[in-house]
Amino acid sequence: MLTAFARAFKTPDLRKKLLFVLGIIVIYRLGAQVPVPGTDYQAVQQCMDEANANQGLFGLVNMFSGGALLQITIFALGIMPYITASIILQLLTVVIPRLEALKKEGQSGTAKITQYTRYLTVALAVLQATGLVATARSGSLFPQCAVNDQIIPDDSIFKIITMVIVMTAGTATVMWLGELITDRGIGNGMSMLMFISIAAGFPGALWNIKQSGKIIDGWGEFVVVIALGLAMVGLVVFVEQAQRRIPVQYAKRMIGRRSYGGTSTYIPLKVNQAGVIPVIFASSLLYIPALIVQFTGSTSGWAQWIEENFVTGDHPVYIITYFLMIVFFAFFYVAITFNPEEVADNMKKYGGFIPGIRAGRPTAEYLSFVLNRITWPGSLYLGLIALVPTVALVLFNANQNFPFGGTSILIIVGVGLETVKQIESKLQQHHYEGFLR
């Protein structure tokens, strides 16, 4: 990987793209440190020091924003509204015929869906910004902080509207920066910003583990966490690269005096076909009960049961529910994103067939069978990876500082692999051009 980056910097056009991406990253990280007008920066920092930034109800969103959410900066919402909007549009494409027709129109239809995603991102940003400001005003953002009522000293309507507009504009700016990286840089811009947001919290989290450790002044825990993180990265790389290749043969066709077809290829079915989406779905849904209890302030029996089982994250009920939801959403997401009937029809249309399997319905049934078989290990792998922070809580009592969470490792490794593949592809194109000249 390092060799690929070194070769890329020696290539003029790739060097410009990489420097452009680095410039966008600097702007993004600067925006994640600028506080929203109307907040007391000192009070926020005091509450951040007293509270646990990576634990609790807002831990997942705070991780995706690079720690900007709980600091209430102009990029506080980060890329999360866009991710949510993209997932919603992807799910609606299966339900709404109009969106499904747009998807089949090719580039023009995709551009239209992208435009809808932008509109929905802004709408979600307004809702999430309003919720964040309301949570900060009520003191629920840092419930155990002594100065949580001073975070927003002036709670007039004008100030609140200004804060919501600023954070919404910040989300639109983040979306624009991501699209700039996609168009003029290397890799997918949204994924790259998500990668940077998560990676930004690693150094501080690792140093906190060292300072809070007890074995050899904390270096013992530090080394164990690093070794565990490397083992997880290796496991994730192995599973993310694993795929079942279904061979496909295309029959020869005679058109005039020329023959076409007769080639062999394959359909790559990844073991983890769903990616990190099931983990995000399960985490988001498990936050809802605790959020309801927090905003309603109920002290009834059901509220106490939710606080005991779903708030800390280390209760057996929470762990089992989290694991089962990840497995369910893995099958659900694969079912709506991969259509065996459509793949079988396209193969039949162009004269393709799987050796030993008849074209048409038998091919679709065979693809469904194989997909279900490989989704089981993929879903179990996702569930086990996502439970690593809970294991860290039991072993090190350091869940709040454990950086190698399942979601973060999945995103970082996935984005890193995809970016390196694109760099190597562009390097090969450059060498081909030089050879032809």
VOGU-3710 file (C-alpha; in Angstrom, 3 decimals, decimal comma):
1> mltafarafk> 0,000/0,000/0,000  2,809/2,425/0,900  4,541/1,585/-2,370  1,391/2,486/-4,290  1,183/5,874/-2,541  4,887/6,551/-3,190  4,464/5,767/-6,889  1,328/7,907/-7,024  3,192/10,970/-5,701  5,796/10,490/-8,432
11> tpdlrkkllf> 3,062/10,726/-11,084  2,148/14,402/-11,775  -1,613/14,014/-12,353  -2,089/11,639/-9,427  0,015/13,897/-7,216  -2,337/16,805/-7,973  -5,365/14,693/-7,104  -3,853/13,468/-3,843  -2,820/16,988/-2,804  -6,328/18,195/-3,646
21> vlgiiviyrl> -7,806/15,499/-1,394  -5,411/16,457/1,414  -6,459/20,096/1,065  -10,147/19,152/1,350  -9,358/17,050/4,421  -7,624/20,016/6,090  -10,677/22,214/5,443  -12,973/19,506/6,793  -10,987/19,079/9,998  -10,796/22,850/10,517
31> gaqvpvpgtd> -14,564/23,113/10,194  -14,931/20,328/12,763  -13,156/22,552/15,324  -15,024/25,855/14,766  -17,851/26,225/17,341  -21,358/27,231/16,324  -22,229/30,872/17,154  -24,292/31,024/20,335  -22,530/28,266/22,288  -20,230/28,669/25,281
41> yqavqqcmde> -17,042/26,987/24,112  -15,516/26,741/27,605  -18,653/25,101/29,023  -18,691/22,600/26,145  -15,030/21,706/26,715  -15,596/21,312/30,451  -18,505/18,958/29,832  -16,472/17,059/27,237  -13,724/16,501/29,829  -16,185/15,316/32,477
51> ananqglfgl> -18,338/13,169/30,183  -17,511/10,183/28,016  -17,527/11,377/24,415  -17,620/7,955/22,770  -20,197/6,331/24,970  -23,889/6,802/25,458  -26,655/7,745/23,094  -24,671/10,015/20,784  -21,493/7,920/20,563  -22,106/6,559/17,054
61> vnmfsggall> -22,964/9,927/15,478  -20,107/11,588/17,356  -17,705/9,001/15,899  -18,931/9,650/12,334  -18,489/13,403/12,835  -14,924/13,070/14,106  -15,888/14,280/17,586  -17,520/17,439/16,216  -21,063/16,559/17,346  -20,521/16,866/21,088
71> qitifalgim> -18,356/19,940/20,569  -21,295/21,575/18,719  -19,212/22,853/15,799  -20,350/24,017/12,370  -19,664/20,500/11,023  -21,303/18,870/14,051  -23,638/16,680/12,003  -20,819/15,587/9,715  -21,654/13,168/6,945  -24,362/11,323/8,894
81> pyitasiilq> -27,395/13,087/7,271  -26,084/12,179/3,816  -25,529/8,549/4,840  -29,052/8,354/6,240  -30,528/9,980/3,117  -28,626/7,595/0,837  -29,845/4,555/2,756  -33,445/5,824/2,736  -33,369/6,456/-1,039  -31,826/3,046/-1,612
91> lltvviprle> -34,611/1,377/0,361  -37,309/3,461/-1,318  -36,004/2,459/-4,748  -37,298/-1,047/-4,089  -40,703/0,229/-2,908  -41,476/3,188/-5,208  -41,781/2,276/-8,925  -40,802/5,790/-10,033  -37,412/5,557/-8,288  -36,878/2,058/-9,638
101> alkkegqsgt> -37,545/3,335/-13,162  -35,048/6,180/-12,631  -32,431/3,699/-11,479  -32,832/1,732/-14,708  -32,452/4,841/-16,894  -28,704/4,869/-16,443  -26,632/7,994/-15,826  -29,523/10,467/-16,150  -31,659/8,527/-13,693  -28,762/8,208/-11,255
111> akitqytryl> -28,195/11,968/-11,415  -31,860/12,536/-10,574  -31,688/10,174/-7,586  -28,528/11,974/-6,436  -30,425/15,259/-6,561  -33,215/13,771/-4,440  -30,559/12,551/-1,991  -29,214/16,090/-1,637  -32,662/17,518/-0,899  -33,344/14,812/1,673
121> tvalavlqat> -29,910/15,402/3,246  -30,713/19,080/3,837  -34,125/18,189/5,306  -32,589/15,628/7,645  -29,865/18,117/8,601  -32,525/20,638/9,668  -34,243/17,999/11,806  -31,031/16,710/13,372  -29,686/20,219/14,015  -32,943/21,180/15,710
131> glvatarsgs> -32,783/18,035/17,827  -29,163/18,680/18,779  -29,868/22,269/19,828  -32,941/21,198/21,804  -30,938/18,468/23,519  -28,144/20,910/24,418  -30,683/23,450/25,764  -32,363/20,875/28,006  -29,036/19,663/29,424  -29,542/16,116/28,093
141> lfpqcavndq> -26,452/16,281/25,867  -24,221/16,068/28,957  -26,616/14,979/31,724  -23,893/14,551/34,371  -22,078/17,830/33,670  -22,311/20,590/36,293  -22,483/23,397/33,713  -24,724/21,708/31,127  -27,238/24,546/31,422  -24,589/27,066/30,320
151> iipddsifki> -23,765/25,471/26,960  -26,306/27,727/25,224  -26,461/30,880/27,394  -28,897/32,750/25,129  -31,813/30,518/24,135  -33,770/33,115/22,214  -35,585/32,088/19,040  -33,208/34,106/16,855  -30,125/32,400/18,331  -31,637/28,921/17,981
161> itmvivmtag> -32,649/29,516/14,357  -29,160/30,857/13,633  -27,532/27,747/15,132  -29,794/25,434/13,131  -29,072/27,321/9,887  -25,313/27,272/10,523  -25,221/23,526/11,204  -27,431/22,813/8,197  -25,140/24,913/6,006  -22,206/23,009/7,485
171> tatvmwlgel> -23,773/19,715/6,441  -24,374/21,034/2,916  -20,732/22,149/2,793  -19,528/18,712/3,915  -21,674/17,126/1,188  -20,170/19,508/-1,385  -16,618/18,743/-0,191  -17,301/15,023/-0,543  -18,568/15,469/-4,099  -15,468/17,525/-4,949
181> itdrgigngm> -13,260/14,646/-3,803  -15,272/12,213/-5,934  -15,081/14,419/-9,049  -11,536/15,802/-8,810  -9,731/13,552/-6,352  -9,197/9,871/-5,587  -11,868/7,525/-4,277  -15,395/8,148/-3,045  -15,562/11,531/-1,329  -18,236/10,663/1,251
191> smlmfisiaa> -16,416/7,492/2,256  -13,155/9,405/2,476  -14,633/12,016/4,838  -16,107/9,242/6,968  -12,684/7,579/7,029  -11,019/10,798/8,203  -13,676/11,425/10,870  -13,147/8,009/12,441  -9,354/7,972/12,096  -9,110/11,412/13,763
201> gfpgalwnik> -10,167/9,915/17,102  -7,643/7,062/17,112  -4,537/8,837/18,505  -6,368/10,426/21,428  -8,202/7,192/22,271  -4,987/5,163/22,244  -3,231/7,705/24,463  -6,151/7,677/26,916  -5,816/3,893/27,184  -2,130/4,301/27,984
211> qsgkiidgwg> -2,797/6,941/30,648  -5,641/5,033/32,300  -3,808/1,673/32,262  -2,158/0,057/35,263  0,171/-2,556/33,758  3,688/-1,097/33,320  2,361/2,484/33,500  -0,339/1,695/30,950  1,994/0,383/28,241  0,759/-3,175/28,832
221> efvvvialgl> -2,845/-2,293/27,964  -1,600/-0,112/25,112  0,327/-2,997/23,494  -2,577/-5,430/23,981  -5,047/-3,027/22,347  -2,683/-2,416/19,406  -2,221/-6,177/18,919  -5,978/-6,752/19,119  -6,570/-3,939/16,627  -4,067/-5,385/14,133
231> amvglvvfve> -5,651/-8,828/14,482  -9,072/-7,307/13,802  -7,771/-5,448/10,753  -6,322/-8,677/9,388  -9,608/-10,508/9,956  -11,630/-7,739/8,328  -9,321/-7,587/5,304  -9,538/-11,368/4,891  -13,348/-11,473/5,048  -13,904/-8,285/3,015
241> qaqrripvqy> -11,767/-9,670/0,194  -13,411/-13,110/0,323  -15,911/-13,824/-2,429  -17,659/-16,695/-4,151  -17,060/-16,576/-7,889  -19,894/-18,145/-9,868  -18,658/-19,040/-13,395  -20,658/-17,721/-16,337  -20,269/-18,920/-19,933  -21,542/-16,949/-22,920
251> akrmigrrsy> -22,569/-18,863/-26,030  -21,099/-18,077/-29,436  -23,247/-16,137/-31,887  -22,667/-15,839/-35,625  -23,454/-12,419/-37,088  -22,576/-12,447/-40,770  -19,145/-13,994/-41,047  -18,051/-13,037/-37,553  -18,593/-14,916/-34,310  -19,300/-13,103/-31,062
261> ggtstyiplk> -19,375/-14,335/-27,497  -17,931/-17,602/-26,342  -16,173/-15,890/-23,445  -16,031/-17,001/-19,817  -16,435/-14,730/-16,809  -17,803/-14,956/-13,280  -20,233/-13,263/-10,878  -18,376/-12,186/-7,697  -20,553/-12,599/-4,599  -18,841/-11,167/-1,530
271> vnqagvipvi> -19,111/-12,937/1,797  -19,971/-9,599/3,396  -22,315/-8,431/0,674  -24,089/-5,942/2,986  -20,993/-4,043/4,141  -21,355/-1,954/7,299  -25,023/-1,010/6,718  -26,511/-3,691/9,057  -24,358/-2,452/11,941  -25,517/1,136/11,367
281> fassllyipa> -29,158/0,040/11,165  -28,965/-2,005/14,368  -27,084/0,687/16,298  -29,517/3,397/15,243  -32,614/1,389/16,193  -31,188/0,417/19,579  -30,667/4,127/20,378  -34,382/4,866/19,925  -35,708/3,334/23,215  -33,078/5,131/25,297
291> livqftgsts> -33,748/8,403/23,457  -37,473/8,105/24,181  -36,791/7,577/27,884  -34,343/10,479/27,971  -36,652/12,985/26,290  -39,852/11,929/28,081  -38,202/11,748/31,505  -40,406/8,814/32,439  -39,642/6,904/35,654  -42,093/4,037/35,161
301> gwaqwieenf> -41,190/0,363/35,159  -40,612/0,100/31,416  -38,344/3,162/31,478  -36,219/1,690/34,264  -36,017/-1,622/32,398  -34,758/0,187/29,265  -32,182/2,144/31,284  -30,894/-1,040/32,885  -30,713/-3,101/29,699  -30,153/-0,727/26,750
311> vtgdhpvyii> -28,231/2,324/27,985  -24,901/0,967/29,232  -24,438/-1,436/26,307  -22,908/-4,282/28,337  -26,116/-6,029/29,458  -26,745/-9,533/28,020  -30,173/-8,446/26,718  -28,566/-5,588/24,768  -25,779/-7,805/23,415  -28,136/-10,556/22,229
321> tyflmivffa> -30,594/-8,063/20,694  -27,772/-6,188/18,947  -26,319/-9,395/17,501  -29,688/-10,714/16,267  -30,590/-7,359/14,684  -27,293/-7,262/12,784  -27,904/-10,771/11,419  -31,459/-9,837/10,419  -30,476/-6,589/8,698  -27,634/-8,333/6,860
331> ffyvaitfnp> -30,135/-10,688/5,198  -32,633/-7,860/4,709  -30,162/-5,512/3,018  -28,751/-8,236/0,765  -32,299/-9,190/-0,257  -33,166/-5,657/-1,380  -29,854/-4,830/-3,083  -29,192/-8,051/-5,011  -31,993/-9,325/-7,247  -31,271/-12,884/-8,504
341> eevadnmkky> -34,215/-12,761/-10,957  -32,870/-9,594/-12,581  -29,352/-11,022/-12,843  -30,695/-14,255/-14,340  -32,813/-12,347/-16,887  -29,838/-10,219/-17,965  -27,683/-13,320/-18,388  -30,382/-15,009/-20,468  -30,828/-11,888/-22,605  -27,136/-11,831/-23,588
351> ggfipgirag> -26,773/-15,586/-24,008  -25,029/-16,298/-20,723  -25,511/-19,327/-18,492  -23,978/-20,975/-15,457  -22,444/-24,357/-16,430  -24,754/-27,137/-15,278  -27,657/-24,750/-14,530  -30,482/-24,003/-16,971  -31,039/-20,365/-17,875  -33,988/-18,453/-16,446
361> rptaeylsfv> -35,731/-19,457/-13,226  -33,288/-22,298/-12,270  -30,427/-19,786/-12,496  -32,262/-17,338/-10,208  -32,954/-20,104/-7,676  -29,319/-21,201/-7,754  -28,115/-17,625/-7,190  -30,545/-17,223/-4,268  -29,302/-20,482/-2,747  -25,637/-19,481/-2,992
371> lnritwpgsl> -26,356/-15,967/-1,716  -28,150/-17,288/1,375  -25,324/-19,730/2,084  -22,608/-17,059/2,024  -24,718/-14,428/3,833  -24,833/-16,566/6,978  -21,071/-16,412/7,697  -21,032/-12,763/6,594  -23,787/-11,792/9,022  -22,228/-13,743/11,906
381> ylglialvpt> -18,890/-12,075/11,175  -20,520/-8,630/11,285  -22,196/-9,424/14,603  -18,966/-10,644/16,204  -16,946/-7,669/14,949  -19,568/-5,218/16,230  -19,401/-6,735/19,735  -15,678/-6,015/20,131  -16,259/-2,789/22,170  -18,338/-4,809/24,645
391> valvlfnanq> -15,521/-7,336/24,970  -13,130/-4,431/25,544  -15,386/-3,150/28,330  -15,183/-6,507/30,091  -11,447/-7,043/29,590  -10,042/-3,530/30,012  -12,952/-1,581/31,497  -12,133/0,929/28,759  -15,090/0,909/26,419  -15,125/4,682/26,325
401> nfpfggtsil> -11,562/4,805/25,002  -11,448/1,660/22,889  -10,800/2,886/19,346  -11,052/-0,383/17,420  -14,827/-0,684/17,409  -16,449/-2,948/14,872  -18,080/-0,163/12,859  -14,949/1,971/12,744  -12,686/-0,901/11,671  -15,116/-2,014/8,955
411> iivgvgletv> -15,321/1,496/7,500  -11,603/2,270/7,709  -10,494/-1,023/6,176  -13,175/-0,925/3,470  -12,402/2,646/2,432  -8,661/2,030/2,595  -8,856/-1,041/0,353  -11,091/0,711/-2,177  -8,848/3,791/-2,312  -5,697/1,737/-2,832
421> kqiesklqqh> -7,424/-0,215/-5,629  -8,337/3,022/-7,415  -4,786/4,364/-7,063  -3,321/1,146/-8,476  -5,831/1,223/-11,340  -4,860/4,779/-12,266  -1,175/3,890/-12,007  -1,685/1,027/-14,458  -3,439/3,370/-16,892  -0,539/5,812/-16,633
431> hyegflr> 2,029/3,088/-17,367  0,009/1,852/-20,351  -0,045/5,364/-21,801  3,713/5,672/-21,354  4,267/2,318/-23,048  2,106/3,242/-26,039  3,989/6,437/-26,518
//
